[in-house]
Amino acid sequence: MIKKPWLIALLVLLVVLVGWAWTGFNGFVGQQENVRNKWAQVETAYQRRVDLVPNLVSTVKGAADFEQSTLTAVTEARTRWLSAGTRTEQLAATQNMESALARLLVTVEAYPELKATEAYRDLMTQLEGTENRIAVARKDYNDAVQLYNVAIRRFPATVLARLFGFAQEKPFESAAGAEVAPTVDFGQ
C-alpha cells in the first residue's frame, strides 16, 4: 500500500509539466526557425531583384535618352538594400527599391522603341517573374509569422513563451501609399 499518494500525484504533475514545457519549447523553436527560413526566402527573392537591376539600368541607359535622376534613384535603392543589416533596414530599403523601380517602369512607358528591344523584354520578363516570387515569399513569410505569433500568444502556451523569451515576429506590411501608382510628368 502506498503511504504517500500526494507524492505520487506531485511526481505525475511534475512529469506532465516538464513534458509540456519540453514539447512547447521545441514547438516554438521549430516555428521560429520556420519564420527565419521564410524570411530567408524573401531575402533570396529580393536579392534576385537587386541582381537584375544593373542589367535593367544598363539596358535602359543604352536604349533611351533617360532622365538621370530616375536611374540614380534605382541604383541608390539597390545600394541601400545591399548594405542593409537588419530585417527592418532591409524592409525600408526594399520599399525604396519598389518605389524607384515603379518610377522607372512608368518612365519607360514613354519610350516605345525601348520596349521593343529584345534585351529589355527579356529583363522585364525576368523582373516580372521575380516580383511574383517576391509576392509568394512574402505571403509564405506572413503565414509563418501568423502561425508562430498565434502559438506564442495562446493560453497557457503564452506563459511558457514568455518564460523562455519568445517574442512576436513582425509580418511584412506594405508601405503607406503603396497602392497608388507613381506618376511621371514629362512636362507635357
N, C-alpha and C positions, 0 to 999 in steps of 0.2 A: 504494500500500500504506500502511496506517495504521501509524504508528510507535509510537503510544502507545494500545493498546487499553484499558488501565486507565483512561485519561482519559475515553474514551467511556463505559465502564461506570460510572464515577463520575458523569458527567453524566446518564446514564439513571436511575441510582439517585436522584440529586438531583431530577430531574423527577418521578419516581414519588412521592417523599416530599413534595414541595411539593403535588402533586396530591392526595395522601391527606390532608394537613393542611388544604388548602383545602376539599375536599368534606366532610371530617369536621367542621371548624369550622362550615361553613354548615349541615350537618345538625343539629348541636347547637343552633345558633341557631334553626332552624326548629322543633325540638321544644320548646325552651324557650319560644318565643313561643306555641306551641300550648298549653302548660301555663298560661301567663298568660291566654290567651284563655278557656280553660275555667274558670279561676278567676273571670274577669270574668262569665261566665255564672252561676256560683254566686252571686256578689255581686248580680247582677241579680235572681235569684230571691229572695234574702234581702231585697233592697230592696222587692220586691213584697209580701212578707210584712209587712215593717215598715210599709209604707204602708197595709195593711189593718187593722193593729192599732187605730189610733184609732177607726175606724168600728166595729170589733167591740166595743171597750170602751164606746163611747157607746151602742151598741145594748143591751149587757148592762146597763149602768147604768140605762137608761131602762125596761127591762122587768122588772127583778128587784131585790129588796132584797138587795144583794150585800155580802159582807164586803169591806171596802175594801182590806185587805192584798193580796188576790189581784189586784185591778185595779191597785194601785200597783206590784206586782211586774212585771206585764206592761208597764206604762208605763215603769218604770225600765229594764227589759231593752231596750226599744226605744231609749231614750235612749243606753244604753251602746253599742248597735250603731251608732247614727248617729255617735257620737263616736270610734269605734274607728279607729285609724290604720293598724295593720299587719294582715297576714293572721292572725297569732296572736291579736291582740286581737279581731279580728272573729270568729274561731272561738270564743273564750271567751264573747263577747257572744251569739253565736248559741246556744250551749249554755244560757245563762241564759234566752234568749228561748224556746227549746223547752221548758224546764222550766216557765217561767211560763205559757206557753200550755197546756201539758198540765194544770197545776193549774186553770187557768180552765175548760178544757173538761170536766174531771171535776166541777168545782163546778157547772157549768151543768146537768149531768145531774139535779140536784135541783129544777130549775125547768122542768117540762113546758110551762108557759104561754109561757116564753121560746122554747123550741124550736119552738113552733107559729107564731111570728111570721114573716111573710114576709121582713122585713129580716134577721133572724137566719139564716134558712135560706139566703138569698142569700149572706150573708157566709161562712157555713160552706162553701158550695159553692165560693166563690172561694178560701177558705183551703185547702180540700182540694186544689183544682187547683194552688195554689201549692206546697203540700207535695209533690205529685207532681213538679212542675217542679224543686223543690229536690233531690229524690231523683235525678232523671235528671241534673241538672247536677253533683251530687257524683260520681255514677258516671262521667260523662264526664271530669271533672277527674281522678279517681283513675286512669282508664285512660290519660290523657295523661301523668300523673306516672309511672306504671309504665313506659311506653314510653321516656320520657326517661331515667329512672333506670337502666333496663337498658342503654340506649345508652351512657351515660357510664361504666358500670361494666364493660363487656365489654372484654377484652383484644384488641387493642392500643389500642382507642379510649380506654380509661381514661387512658393516658399523655397523649394529646392533650387530653382533657378537663381533666386536672389542670394541664397546661401553660397552657391558656387560662382556667383558673379556673372551669370549670363545676362547680357543686356539686349534690348531690342535692336534690330537692324533697320536701317532706313531704306525704304523702297525707292526705286527710280521714279522721279517725278519730272514732267516736262517743265521747262522754264515758262514763266508767266509770259503770255503773248505768243507762245509757240504755234498756236493755232492760226495766227494771222500770217498770210504770205507776205514776204518782203516786197517792196515796190522800188523800182529803179526809175529815176527820172532823167531822161537824156536831154532835157531842156527843150522839148518839142512842144 
